[in-house]
């Protein structure tokens, strides 16, 4: 019951909003994009979507509220425009600011052909400048959510090509080899030749499977949380809590953020799992696990986990919010 005891008193606390953002671009058509800085070339709002306007060059735009971040998870929805051509859209992290791209990490979903095939067919993960890894998207898609994980000296990507909330495609891990790649920087969006973007999300926390752990029946599936500690440049012990649900529709927080789970019976019961504790500078990674009964009936069930940190100086007592981590129970 420790998780429940930590969570609910802090939900009543007030304070400054935390650095977790959901951006739907609800702005009038035009070049005014509040809360964002156009780092390279020009952008516009078109029918509540973000669109690069400078043609066949890489555009970058970064969010003003996230000043300097090292590790995080980013999402954006990429939509193929009406004109068939070579288009690309996606995410950027560790952007140095300004018109250059030296040192940043770029994830792009691209129509990877000279004349355009009418749909996105390749997921690219780059150091700019530098090497890349790519993954074919099959079947090609006109609309998808791409997700970028960046942690330490590595990055990897996921894609939800059928828009069902589950990232079915995962890229290879890109280990940074360019000495110029920044250790931290700005986060935002990249675009090329009219690709349309929407529903950008930033997660300060990373939830992922512990190395070697798989969600098999009759075993304990272990997950890990990586997130900044409270206190900024002077880290202090940071309470955390993790939760589980059957979906990831989002549990709204009145300050405009959302925990990326569903408010269902499993979420309510998971508050009593004891998934919580305190992270410190000596122990900055949290681990939690679910004991899966040895019952074949459970095989194929989709579950989602996420975690938050608790901070009485933040609105509603919630500090960092992690990505939703999907897993399916296997035999």
N, C-alpha and C positions, 0 to 999 in steps of 0.2 A: 504493500500500500504506500510505499515511500513516494512513488511517482505522483500519485494523486495528491499527497500532502504537499509536495513541492509546487504542483501546477496551479491549484485553484486559488490560493491566497495571492499569488502573483498575477493572476488574470485580472485582479481588481486594481492593480497598481497603475498609475498614470506615468507620464513622462514622454520623452522624445521618441519619435518613431525609429524603428531599426532599419538597417540597410538591407531590406528585402523588397523587391519591386515587381509588380505586375503592370506592364504597359500595354494598353490596347489602342493607343493612338487615336483618342476620341476628339480630334482637332479638326477645324474647318480646312477645306482644301486650300493649299497654298504652301509657301516655303517656310512659314513660321512653325517650328517644332519645339514647343516649350519643354525645358528640362533636358535637352539634348544639345550636343555640340557637333557640328558638321566638321569633321577633322580633315576630310579629303573630298574635294569636289562637292557637288550640291545635291540636296535631297528635297523631296516634297511630300506633303500629305495628299493622297488621292483616295477618296471614298473610305476614309479612316484606315488607310494602309500607308506604310512607309515605302517610298519608291526612290531609287537613285535616278538622277536626271542627266548625268553627264556622259551617257553613252558607254562605249566599250573600254572602260577603265574601272579598276577596283575603287569603290567608294567605301568610306568608313565614317560612322557616326557613333558617338559614345554618350553614355548616360552621365549626367552631371552629378547625381547623388553618390555615385560610386567613385571615389577619388583615386584609390590606389589599393588594388586587391591582388593577392597572389593566387589562392586556390578558391575555386567556386564551381558551380554548375550554371549553365545558361541554356535557355530554350528560345526558339523563335519559330513561328509558322511561316513557311515559304510558299508562295503561290505563283504559278506560272501565268504570265500576262497574256493578253489576247493575241499579240503579234508573235508568230512563230519565229524564233531566232535562238541564238546562243545566249542563254540567261543564266545567272547564278546569284544565289542569295544565301545568307547564313549569319554567322556570329564571329566576333573578334574578342580577344582577351589579351591582357598585358600590352595594350596599345600605349605607345610612348607619348601620345599627344602630338598635334601638328599634322602637317600634310604628308610626312613620310610614313613608311610602314616597317622600317627596320626594327626588328626585335619583337614584333607581335605574333600572335597565334591566330590562325584563320581557319574557320570551318565553313565550307560552302557546299550547297546542293546545286548541281549544275546539269544543264542540258549539254552533254559532252560531245558535241558534234559541230562541224564547221558552219552548217546552215541552219541547224536547229531541227529537232525531231518532234517538237510539240509537247514534250514532257521532260521532267528531270530524270536522269538515268545514272548519275554518279555522285558519290559523296566524297569530298576531298578534305583532308586535314593537313594544313601547311604550317611550317615556320616561314615567316616572311622577312627577308628572303631565305631560301633554304629548301630542304627536302620535304617530301610529302608522303602520305599514304592515301590510298583511295580504295573505295569499295563500290562495286556495281550495285545499282538499285534495280531490282527486278521483282515485279514488273515496274516500268517507269511510272512516275506519278506527277500529276499536275499540282498537287497540294500535299504538304507533309510538315510535320514538326521535326526539327532537328535539335539535338541536345549535345552540348559540349561539356565534357568534364576536363578540368585542368587542375593538376595536383603535382606540386613539386616540379620535377623535370620531365613530366609526362602529360600527355593529353590523349583523349579518346572520344569517340563520338557514337551517338545512337540516332536512329531514325524511326519515326512512326509514319509509315507511308500510306496507311489506310485510315488514319485519323481515328483510331479506336481507343486511344489512350495508352496503348502498350507499344513500347519501342521494340520492334521485331528485328531490326537490323543493327548490328554492332560493328564498328570499325576495328581494325588493328590498333594497338597502342602505339602512339608516336612518342619516342624518346627524343628529347631535344638534343640536337647535335651542333646547332649553330651557337657559337659563343656569344653572339649578339642578342640572342633571345632573352627578353627581359625576365627578371624574377618576379615582377609585379607590374601593374599598370591599370589602365582604364579598360572598361568592358563595354561592348555594344554590338553593333550590327555591321555586316559587310554586304555590299550589293554590286551587281554588274548588269548593265544594259537593260534596265527596266523591270527586273525581278521585284515582286511585291512581298512585303513582310508585315506580319501582324503578331499580336499576343506574345511580346517579348517578356521573359521572366528571368530573374536573377535569384539564385539560392546561395546564401553564404555558407551553408553546411552541405557536406557530401555524405550521403549514406550509400554504402556499397557492400557487396558480399566480402566477408573476410577471405583472405587467400586460401584456396583449396576447399572452401565450404560450399556444399551444394544442398538444395532443399529436398532431400530424399526422405521417404517415409522411414520411420524407425531411427532417425538421427536427429541431432540438434543442428539447425541451420543458424550460423553465426554471421552477424552483420557488424559493420563498424561505422562510427560517426567521426568525421573530421570537420572541425569548425574553429573559427577564431574564438579565443577566450574573451570574456568580458574585461573591460578596463582599457582597451585600446593598446597604447604603447607601454602601459604598465599592467600586464595581465594579472587577473585575480582569479581565484577558484570560481568555477562556472557550473552551476547546476544544469542538468540536461534531462530530457525525458523523450522516450521513443514510443511510437504507437503503431498499430496495425489496423488495416481495414480491408474490405472486399473491393474497394474502388478508389479512384483518385479524382473525383469530381471537384474537390476543393472544399474545405471548411472555412468559410469567410471569417475574417477578423474585422471588427468595425473600423480599423484604421486603413482599410483598403488592401491588406495583405490576405493570404490564405494559406492554411496548412494543406498540403496537396494530398489529402486523403478524403474519404467519404464518411459522413456522419451516419454510421450504421451500427448495428448491434455489436459487431466485432470491435469497432473502434472504442465503444463504451467499455466493453469488457477488457480491452487491452490496457486501459488505464490502471488496472489492477495487476498487471503482469509483473510489476516491480522493475520495469525497464527504465531505470533512472539512476542518477548518481551525481557526482561532482568531478569535473575535469580540472586538472591543474597543470602547471608548467612541467611538472615531473611526469604527469600522466595525461598528455593532451589528446589521446584517442580513447573514445568510449566504445565498448563492445557489448552487444546484447544478442541473445539467441532465443529461438523458438524450438521447443522440443516437439517434433512432428510424430504423432502416433504411428505405429506400424500397421496401418490400415489401408489397403488398396483402394478403398472408396474415396480417399482423399486425393488420389493421383489426378492431376489435371486442373486442380483448383488454382485460380490466380489470386495472389495476395499482394498487398502493397504496404510497405513500411516507410515511415518518415520520422524525423526527430526535430526537436527544437531545443534551444537553450533558454534559460529562464533568467531574466534580468529586470529587477525592480525599477531601473531607470528608463526602461523602454515602455512604449504604449502597450497596455494590457499585459505587462510583465513578460512578454515574449521577445527574445533577442533574435538570434539567428534561426532561420528555418531551412531545413534541408530539402533536397529533391525527394520525390517519391521513388522508392526502389521497388520495382516489380519482380516477383519471382513466382514460378509455377511449381507446384509439388510434383515430384517425379518418383517412379518406382524404385 
